[in-house]
Amino acid sequence: MIITNVETSDLESILAIQESVFQEEPLLTGLDYFNQVTSIKDLEKCFEKYEFLKAVDDDGTISGLICAKEESNFVSILAVMVKKERRNKGIGRKLVFAVEHLYSGIRCEIQTPNTMPKNIAFYESMGYSACRQQNNTKGEQIITFEKLREIH
């Protein structure tokens, strides 16, 4: 498996992964990124604004992706998605580490609904700490995790 940049030719595969993740994890729709990406046209707009990386298996299929955007003083990881059948194999971890390396030396933030204990445990296992909680427009509680990255 390799981690590399997403190409425009990958967008249909990326949208398919996202849609399958939505079906398995409908609570993720409470996060801002997932509210703005519901079609290939939406994904194309995000592709122009955000950094996307993909995990590609040895057979050439995309097994996961991550989306991030640089803010004024931190990097926001907007989405980490891995195909269900490829989970628990370190793919999500490698994707997060790739973004951390790409934006070395600045704080990274990531959000998840408080009703998703697997996500919370995953971020904490990678050294992220909860820094704030807030309700989204639907009244769902969203936890923001942060991690300060050292300069490499």
Backbone as ProteinMPNN parsed JSONL, in Angstrom:
{"seq_chain_A": "MIITNVETSDLESILAIQESVFQEEPLLTGLDYFNQVTSIKDLEKCFEKYEFLKAVDDDGTISGLICAKEESNFVSILAVMVKKERRNKGIGRKLVFAVEHLYSGIRCEIQTPNTMPKNIAFYESMGYSACRQQNNTKGEQIITFEKLREIH", "coords_chain_A": {"N_chain_A": [[0.831, -1.179, 0.0], [0.422, 2.257, -0.76], [0.622, 5.755, 0.05], [-0.646, 8.51, -1.538], [-1.19, 11.45, -3.616], [-4.539, 12.413, -4.432], [-6.044, 12.17, -7.597], [-7.886, 13.887, -10.199], [-9.162, 11.954, -11.7], [-9.741, 10.054, -9.821], [-11.96, 10.783, -8.409], [-14.602, 9.738, -8.624], [-14.326, 7.175, -7.507], [-13.565, 7.95, -4.955], [-15.874, 9.289, -4.067], [-17.626, 7.127, -4.016], [-16.505, 5.586, -1.947], [-16.894, 7.359, 0.156], [-19.736, 7.466, 0.206], [-20.321, 4.828, 0.956], [-19.206, 4.776, 3.494], [-20.844, 6.649, 4.775], [-23.259, 5.203, 4.857], [-22.601, 3.222, 6.668], [-21.802, 4.686, 8.879], [-23.766, 6.798, 9.781], [-23.829, 8.961, 11.555], [-21.709, 10.584, 10.982], [-22.538, 12.499, 9.232], [-23.036, 14.765, 10.621], [-20.791, 16.297, 10.652], [-19.085, 19.091, 9.229], [-17.708, 18.795, 6.688], [-18.927, 16.536, 5.505], [-21.496, 17.4, 5.133], [-21.252, 19.141, 3.034], [-20.488, 17.673, 0.824], [-22.069, 15.91, -1.355], [-22.3, 15.041, -3.888], [-20.653, 14.321, -7.047], [-20.011, 16.729, -8.206], [-19.935, 18.462, -5.969], [-17.761, 17.29, -4.678], [-15.736, 17.801, -6.511], [-15.507, 20.588, -6.223], [-14.541, 20.734, -3.589], [-12.158, 19.408, -3.963], [-10.64, 21.276, -5.261], [-10.134, 23.09, -3.22], [-9.105, 21.788, -0.951], [-6.669, 19.549, 0.535], [-6.196, 16.332, -0.598], [-5.442, 12.994, 0.109], [-4.752, 9.609, -0.799], [-5.023, 6.127, -0.007], [-3.568, 3.508, -1.605], [-3.977, 0.253, -2.579], [-1.944, -2.711, -3.258], [-3.016, -3.841, -5.553], [-3.918, -1.681, -6.933], [-6.346, -0.531, -6.234], [-8.257, 1.939, -4.51], [-8.227, 2.229, -1.104], [-8.683, 3.914, 0.986], [-9.018, 7.339, 2.183], [-8.044, 10.719, 2.927], [-8.879, 13.995, 3.905], [-7.846, 17.314, 4.133], [-7.414, 20.692, 5.335], [-5.555, 23.674, 5.332], [-5.536, 26.015, 7.841], [-5.294, 29.321, 9.275], [-3.509, 29.041, 11.497], [-3.327, 26.347, 11.992], [-3.9, 22.896, 10.973], [-6.733, 21.447, 9.661], [-8.094, 18.345, 9.799], [-10.412, 17.073, 7.824], [-11.774, 14.78, 7.061], [-11.451, 11.287, 7.438], [-11.45, 8.34, 5.834], [-11.987, 4.89, 5.389], [-12.381, 1.98, 3.501], [-14.786, -0.423, 4.535], [-14.074, -3.177, 4.548], [-11.351, -3.015, 4.673], [-10.584, -1.92, 7.032], [-8.98, -1.548, 10.278], [-6.393, -2.242, 9.676], [-4.354, -0.491, 9.765], [-4.509, 1.542, 7.897], [-5.997, 3.989, 8.117], [-4.507, 5.19, 10.148], [-2.023, 5.49, 8.849], [-2.759, 7.313, 6.88], [-3.464, 9.572, 8.429], [-0.97, 10.093, 9.647], [0.444, 10.749, 7.343], [-0.685, 13.227, 6.605], [0.006, 14.684, 8.885], [2.783, 14.673, 8.59], [3.024, 16.041, 6.164], [2.197, 18.582, 6.912], [4.064, 19.375, 8.819], [5.083, 20.582, 11.988], [2.987, 22.23, 12.708], [-0.123, 22.653, 14.478], [-2.547, 20.062, 14.457], [-5.986, 19.467, 13.895], [-8.94, 17.553, 14.474], [-12.278, 16.387, 14.088], [-15.02, 14.642, 15.639], [-18.221, 13.096, 16.113], [-19.554, 12.898, 19.456], [-20.763, 10.521, 19.914], [-19.43, 8.435, 18.788], [-17.529, 6.193, 19.77], [-15.425, 4.547, 18.803], [-14.05, 6.144, 16.951], [-13.19, 8.181, 18.674], [-11.462, 6.729, 20.377], [-9.589, 5.927, 18.473], [-8.388, 8.4, 17.625], [-7.348, 9.281, 20.076], [-5.516, 7.234, 20.535], [-3.583, 7.894, 18.77], [-2.344, 10.042, 19.836], [-3.834, 12.361, 19.999], [-5.681, 14.898, 21.713], [-8.692, 15.724, 23.377], [-9.926, 18.942, 22.929], [-12.031, 20.711, 22.841], [-15.626, 20.911, 22.962], [-18.597, 21.148, 21.106], [-21.901, 22.005, 20.031], [-23.337, 21.104, 16.918], [-25.232, 22.467, 14.133], [-27.4, 20.788, 14.139], [-27.721, 20.133, 16.725], [-26.151, 18.116, 17.663], [-23.451, 16.808, 19.573], [-20.142, 17.653, 19.007], [-16.812, 16.655, 19.156], [-13.694, 18.184, 19.28], [-10.436, 17.32, 18.534], [-6.947, 17.749, 19.164], [-3.496, 18.0, 18.125], [-0.185, 18.789, 18.563], [2.28, 19.049, 16.217], [5.635, 18.152, 15.905], [8.451, 19.771, 14.388], [9.979, 18.311, 11.607]], "CA_chain_A": [[0.0, 0.0, 0.0], [1.118, 3.538, -0.773], [-0.176, 6.961, 0.261], [-0.296, 9.446, -2.598], [-2.202, 12.473, -3.895], [-5.723, 12.062, -5.206], [-6.129, 12.787, -8.93], [-9.289, 14.109, -10.581], [-9.709, 10.683, -12.201], [-10.093, 9.23, -8.657], [-13.064, 11.367, -7.651], [-15.76, 8.832, -8.561], [-13.994, 6.146, -6.512], [-13.57, 8.62, -3.653], [-17.273, 9.517, -3.706], [-18.199, 5.813, -3.686], [-16.028, 5.235, -0.602], [-17.592, 8.237, 1.089], [-21.131, 7.04, 0.321], [-20.38, 3.577, 1.725], [-18.916, 5.125, 4.885], [-22.082, 7.272, 5.273], [-24.249, 4.166, 5.146], [-22.158, 2.512, 7.869], [-21.599, 5.643, 9.973], [-24.601, 7.961, 9.444], [-23.589, 10.082, 12.458], [-20.686, 11.456, 10.416], [-23.157, 13.584, 8.479], [-23.051, 15.947, 11.47], [-19.563, 17.054, 10.453], [-19.23, 20.054, 8.135], [-17.247, 18.278, 5.395], [-19.892, 15.598, 4.937], [-22.686, 18.153, 4.727], [-21.026, 19.872, 1.784], [-20.09, 16.777, -0.257], [-23.121, 14.918, -1.593], [-22.286, 14.67, -5.303], [-19.336, 14.445, -7.671], [-19.785, 18.174, -8.407], [-19.493, 18.97, -4.666], [-16.421, 16.765, -4.425], [-14.828, 18.551, -7.391], [-15.281, 21.895, -5.592], [-13.669, 20.506, -2.436], [-10.854, 18.99, -4.478], [-9.92, 22.508, -5.608], [-9.839, 23.871, -2.019], [-8.528, 21.006, 0.124], [-5.648, 18.546, 0.23], [-6.697, 14.962, -0.519], [-4.494, 11.902, -0.08], [-5.433, 8.32, -0.884], [-4.275, 4.897, 0.246], [-3.755, 2.64, -2.763], [-3.516, -1.115, -2.345], [-1.029, -3.267, -4.259], [-3.737, -4.129, -6.799], [-4.298, -0.42, -7.563], [-7.619, 0.002, -5.755], [-8.201, 2.918, -3.425], [-8.842, 1.646, 0.089], [-9.005, 4.95, 1.953], [-8.636, 8.696, 1.836], [-8.071, 11.739, 3.962], [-9.054, 15.352, 3.38], [-7.395, 18.302, 5.116], [-7.235, 22.058, 4.847], [-4.706, 24.489, 6.188], [-6.135, 27.242, 8.36], [-4.255, 30.326, 9.527], [-2.495, 28.585, 12.432], [-3.441, 24.905, 12.217], [-4.44, 22.095, 9.876], [-7.958, 20.75, 10.015], [-8.352, 17.097, 9.077], [-11.86, 17.124, 7.653], [-12.354, 13.448, 6.898], [-10.619, 10.096, 7.272], [-12.377, 7.272, 5.454], [-11.377, 3.646, 4.936], [-13.388, 0.975, 3.146], [-15.098, -1.291, 5.672], [-13.319, -4.44, 4.496], [-9.912, -2.729, 4.821], [-10.364, -1.284, 8.331], [-8.17, -2.221, 11.301], [-5.145, -2.704, 9.061], [-3.407, 0.61, 9.863], [-4.64, 2.473, 6.771], [-6.39, 5.296, 8.643], [-3.35, 5.691, 10.885], [-1.027, 5.933, 7.861], [-3.279, 8.517, 6.242], [-3.321, 10.688, 9.377], [0.466, 10.381, 9.752], [0.87, 11.411, 6.099], [-1.083, 14.636, 6.709], [0.853, 15.285, 9.917], [4.106, 14.874, 7.996], [2.878, 17.077, 5.141], [2.058, 19.869, 7.6], [4.958, 19.269, 9.963], [5.371, 21.769, 12.772], [1.809, 22.993, 13.118], [-1.152, 21.895, 15.184], [-3.588, 19.395, 13.662], [-7.266, 19.269, 14.562], [-9.877, 16.636, 13.831], [-13.528, 16.345, 14.837], [-15.88, 13.474, 15.534], [-19.36, 13.16, 17.035], [-19.269, 12.255, 20.741], [-21.45, 9.229, 19.919], [-18.636, 7.482, 18.005], [-16.401, 5.845, 20.642], [-14.289, 3.984, 18.053], [-13.299, 7.28, 16.423], [-12.538, 8.83, 19.808], [-10.342, 5.873, 20.788], [-8.592, 5.972, 17.402], [-7.648, 9.658, 17.693], [-6.566, 9.292, 21.314], [-4.392, 6.29, 20.394], [-2.583, 8.539, 17.92], [-1.786, 11.176, 20.549], [-4.709, 13.529, 19.963], [-6.383, 15.181, 22.965], [-9.904, 16.531, 23.223], [-9.659, 20.333, 23.34], [-13.298, 21.423, 23.016], [-16.849, 20.27, 22.493], [-19.622, 22.107, 20.746], [-23.033, 21.437, 19.306], [-23.482, 21.576, 15.545], [-26.551, 23.058, 13.873], [-28.425, 19.779, 14.405], [-27.748, 19.89, 18.162], [-25.276, 16.99, 17.997], [-22.209, 17.249, 20.195], [-18.949, 17.342, 18.222], [-15.576, 16.809, 19.914], [-12.509, 18.553, 18.502], [-9.178, 16.815, 19.074], [-5.79, 18.453, 18.619], [-2.166, 17.433, 18.336], [0.877, 19.662, 18.083], [3.287, 18.284, 15.494], [6.988, 18.691, 15.963], [9.078, 20.003, 13.078], [10.887, 17.225, 11.194]], "C_chain_A": [[0.88, 1.247, 0.0], [0.113, 4.66, -0.491], [0.286, 7.968, -0.775], [-1.423, 10.456, -2.786], [-3.37, 11.897, -4.691], [-5.677, 12.838, -6.518], [-7.608, 13.001, -9.258], [-9.937, 12.832, -11.106], [-10.139, 9.751, -11.057], [-11.406, 9.65, -8.007], [-14.291, 10.46, -7.573], [-15.525, 7.729, -7.536], [-14.053, 6.725, -5.103], [-15.013, 8.833, -3.18], [-17.939, 8.192, -3.317], [-17.769, 5.363, -2.287], [-16.773, 6.075, 0.427], [-19.038, 7.785, 1.285], [-21.264, 5.755, 1.128], [-20.107, 3.849, 3.204], [-20.148, 5.78, 5.514], [-23.105, 6.229, 5.684], [-23.898, 3.428, 6.434], [-22.103, 3.423, 9.088], [-22.437, 6.898, 9.735], [-24.385, 9.163, 10.362], [-22.55, 11.047, 11.919], [-21.286, 12.616, 9.634], [-23.274, 14.853, 9.313], [-21.811, 16.811, 11.317], [-19.677, 17.91, 9.195], [-18.84, 19.496, 6.769], [-18.325, 17.424, 4.742], [-21.196, 16.266, 4.542], [-22.498, 18.829, 3.38], [-20.675, 18.973, 0.611], [-21.143, 15.677, -0.421], [-23.179, 14.473, -3.049], [-20.869, 14.816, -5.844], [-18.999, 15.924, -7.901], [-19.312, 18.829, -7.104], [-18.062, 18.543, -4.376], [-15.387, 17.492, -5.281], [-14.502, 19.923, -6.792], [-14.331, 21.758, -4.402], [-12.26, 20.145, -2.88], [-9.999, 20.201, -4.848], [-9.445, 23.264, -4.365], [-9.006, 23.118, -0.98], [-7.46, 20.048, -0.392], [-6.266, 17.161, 0.427], [-5.542, 13.996, -0.745], [-5.285, 10.603, -0.097], [-4.463, 7.207, -0.503], [-4.601, 3.951, -0.903], [-3.158, 1.275, -2.447], [-2.616, -1.589, -3.477], [-1.714, -3.552, -5.592], [-4.243, -2.862, -7.495], [-5.622, 0.161, -7.097], [-7.402, 0.966, -4.594], [-8.928, 2.32, -2.221], [-9.207, 2.697, 1.131], [-8.561, 6.315, 1.481], [-8.702, 9.581, 3.054], [-8.171, 13.089, 3.271], [-8.666, 16.327, 4.479], [-7.351, 19.682, 4.483], [-6.403, 22.828, 5.856], [-5.457, 25.764, 6.55], [-4.991, 28.21, 8.657], [-3.163, 29.822, 10.464], [-2.596, 27.101, 12.792], [-3.932, 24.22, 10.948], [-5.661, 21.36, 10.403], [-8.08, 19.502, 9.15], [-9.864, 16.96, 9.027], [-12.503, 15.748, 7.594], [-11.251, 12.413, 6.772], [-11.595, 8.971, 6.988], [-11.603, 6.076, 4.923], [-12.516, 2.674, 4.622], [-13.558, -0.008, 4.299], [-14.229, -2.547, 5.697], [-11.814, -4.252, 4.672], [-9.591, -2.064, 6.167], [-9.552, -2.182, 9.265], [-6.906, -2.85, 10.727], [-4.097, -1.583, 9.037], [-3.513, 1.658, 8.765], [-5.002, 3.876, 7.255], [-5.234, 5.962, 9.378], [-2.291, 6.233, 9.919], [-1.479, 7.2, 7.152], [-3.128, 9.737, 7.157], [-1.852, 11.073, 9.517], [0.975, 11.103, 8.505], [0.509, 12.893, 6.121], [-0.225, 15.336, 7.758], [2.248, 15.575, 9.366], [4.073, 16.012, 6.963], [2.842, 18.474, 5.762], [2.886, 19.881, 8.887], [5.141, 20.613, 10.664], [4.176, 22.603, 13.153], [0.769, 22.059, 13.732], [-2.154, 21.302, 14.204], [-4.842, 19.257, 14.518], [-8.114, 18.298, 13.748], [-11.121, 16.545, 14.711], [-14.235, 15.016, 14.638], [-17.071, 13.67, 16.462], [-19.025, 12.419, 18.335], [-19.914, 10.876, 20.853], [-20.684, 8.154, 19.128], [-17.381, 7.094, 18.792], [-15.206, 5.236, 19.906], [-13.424, 5.101, 17.477], [-12.524, 7.971, 17.543], [-11.315, 8.032, 20.24], [-9.22, 5.902, 19.748], [-7.751, 7.234, 17.502], [-6.792, 9.728, 18.945], [-5.361, 8.365, 21.216], [-3.268, 6.871, 19.544], [-2.015, 9.808, 18.562], [-2.612, 12.44, 20.492], [-5.437, 13.653, 21.299], [-7.61, 16.023, 22.674], [-9.611, 17.936, 23.731], [-10.934, 21.15, 23.477], [-14.45, 20.562, 22.486], [-17.847, 21.367, 22.174], [-20.74, 21.368, 20.034], [-23.037, 21.982, 17.89], [-24.894, 22.111, 15.356], [-27.7, 22.083, 14.11], [-28.542, 19.469, 15.901], [-26.898, 18.702, 18.592], [-23.982, 17.522, 18.588], [-21.015, 16.725, 19.397], [-17.725, 17.615, 19.089], [-14.458, 17.167, 18.936], [-11.284, 18.05, 19.251], [-8.042, 17.592, 18.436], [-4.503, 17.719, 18.955], [-1.165, 18.413, 17.754], [1.957, 18.79, 17.462], [4.639, 18.957, 15.633], [7.544, 18.836, 14.554], [10.063, 18.882, 12.809], [12.017, 17.766, 10.38]], "O_chain_A": [[1.922, 1.3, 0.653], [-1.081, 4.527, -0.759], [1.48, 8.249, -0.88], [-2.487, 10.326, -2.181], [-3.194, 11.004, -5.519], [-5.317, 14.014, -6.543], [-8.477, 12.366, -8.661], [-11.147, 12.654, -10.964], [-10.83, 8.762, -11.301], [-11.914, 8.941, -7.138], [-14.956, 10.425, -6.537], [-16.432, 7.385, -6.778], [-14.53, 6.074, -4.173], [-15.328, 8.582, -2.017], [-18.736, 8.155, -2.379], [-18.576, 4.822, -1.532], [-17.227, 5.559, 1.448], [-19.515, 7.728, 2.419], [-22.21, 5.603, 1.901], [-20.712, 3.218, 4.071], [-20.467, 5.497, 6.669], [-23.743, 6.35, 6.73], [-24.784, 3.051, 7.201], [-22.335, 2.973, 10.21], [-21.873, 7.969, 9.506], [-24.725, 10.284, 9.984], [-22.5, 12.203, 12.341], [-20.607, 13.616, 9.396], [-23.581, 15.915, 8.772], [-21.783, 17.942, 11.803], [-20.295, 17.499, 8.213], [-19.561, 19.699, 5.792], [-18.602, 17.575, 3.552], [-21.926, 15.746, 3.699], [-23.468, 19.067, 2.661], [-20.569, 19.466, -0.512], [-21.116, 14.66, 0.271], [-24.0, 13.631, -3.412], [-19.993, 15.367, -5.176], [-17.838, 16.32, -7.802], [-18.399, 19.654, -7.122], [-17.252, 19.334, -3.892], [-14.281, 17.767, -4.816], [-13.355, 20.368, -6.846], [-13.424, 22.572, -4.229], [-11.282, 20.534, -2.241], [-8.773, 20.15, -4.756], [-8.462, 24.001, -4.436], [-8.276, 23.742, -0.209], [-7.364, 19.778, -1.59], [-6.795, 16.857, 1.496], [-4.758, 14.161, -1.68], [-6.352, 10.504, 0.51], [-3.249, 7.335, -0.658], [-5.765, 3.631, -1.144], [-1.984, 1.162, -2.094], [-2.533, -0.95, -4.526], [-1.073, -3.512, -6.642], [-4.915, -2.945, -8.523], [-5.989, 1.254, -7.528], [-6.47, 0.811, -3.804], [-10.099, 1.953, -2.311], [-9.958, 2.407, 2.062], [-7.823, 6.44, 0.505], [-9.32, 9.25, 4.065], [-7.618, 13.294, 2.19], [-9.101, 16.189, 5.622], [-7.264, 19.824, 3.264], [-6.535, 22.652, 7.068], [-5.944, 26.489, 5.683], [-3.841, 27.931, 8.319], [-1.993, 30.142, 10.255], [-2.016, 26.658, 13.783], [-4.325, 24.873, 9.981], [-5.618, 20.732, 11.46], [-8.16, 19.588, 7.925], [-10.517, 16.756, 10.05], [-13.642, 15.569, 8.025], [-10.249, 12.63, 6.09], [-12.468, 8.678, 7.806], [-10.685, 6.221, 4.116], [-13.483, 2.562, 5.376], [-12.586, -0.378, 4.958], [-13.711, -2.93, 6.746], [-11.081, -5.232, 4.807], [-8.445, -1.687, 6.41], [-9.453, -3.394, 9.07], [-6.416, -3.861, 11.229], [-3.071, -1.708, 8.368], [-2.69, 2.572, 8.705], [-4.373, 4.85, 6.843], [-5.015, 7.165, 9.239], [-1.729, 7.305, 10.145], [-0.659, 8.069, 6.855], [-2.714, 10.807, 6.709], [-1.523, 12.259, 9.507], [1.84, 11.973, 8.602], [1.309, 13.729, 5.702], [0.222, 16.462, 7.54], [2.822, 16.624, 9.656], [4.986, 16.836, 6.904], [3.388, 19.426, 5.205], [2.424, 20.358, 9.923], [5.328, 21.645, 10.019], [4.328, 23.6, 13.859], [0.792, 20.846, 13.526], [-2.56, 21.954, 13.243], [-4.765, 18.967, 15.712], [-8.023, 18.228, 12.522], [-11.026, 16.617, 15.936], [-14.076, 14.353, 13.613], [-16.951, 14.338, 17.489], [-18.297, 11.427, 18.314], [-19.631, 10.141, 21.799], [-21.23, 7.089, 18.836], [-16.295, 7.604, 18.517], [-14.072, 5.401, 20.355], [-12.197, 5.014, 17.511], [-11.35, 8.306, 17.383], [-10.244, 8.604, 20.447], [-8.041, 5.902, 20.102], [-6.523, 7.156, 17.469], [-5.647, 10.177, 18.896], [-4.297, 8.675, 21.753], [-2.134, 6.395, 19.596], [-1.29, 10.562, 17.913], [-2.136, 13.5, 20.899], [-5.766, 12.653, 21.937], [-7.578, 16.921, 21.833], [-9.105, 18.104, 24.84], [-10.934, 22.177, 24.156], [-14.267, 19.639, 21.692], [-17.934, 22.377, 22.872], [-20.559, 20.269, 19.511], [-22.777, 23.165, 17.67], [-25.663, 22.197, 16.313], [-28.847, 22.502, 14.264], [-29.361, 18.642, 16.302], [-26.92, 18.318, 19.761], [-23.474, 18.559, 18.162], [-20.891, 15.526, 19.147], [-17.613, 18.684, 19.69], [-14.301, 16.528, 17.896], [-11.112, 18.315, 20.441], [-8.157, 18.044, 17.297], [-4.421, 16.944, 19.908], [-1.278, 18.82, 16.597], [2.486, 17.891, 18.116], [4.766, 20.174, 15.495], [7.15, 18.109, 13.642], [10.88, 18.54, 13.664], [12.882, 17.006, 9.943]]}, "name": "protein", "num_of_chains": 1, "seq": "MIITNVETSDLESILAIQESVFQEEPLLTGLDYFNQVTSIKDLEKCFEKYEFLKAVDDDGTISGLICAKEESNFVSILAVMVKKERRNKGIGRKLVFAVEHLYSGIRCEIQTPNTMPKNIAFYESMGYSACRQQNNTKGEQIITFEKLREIH"}
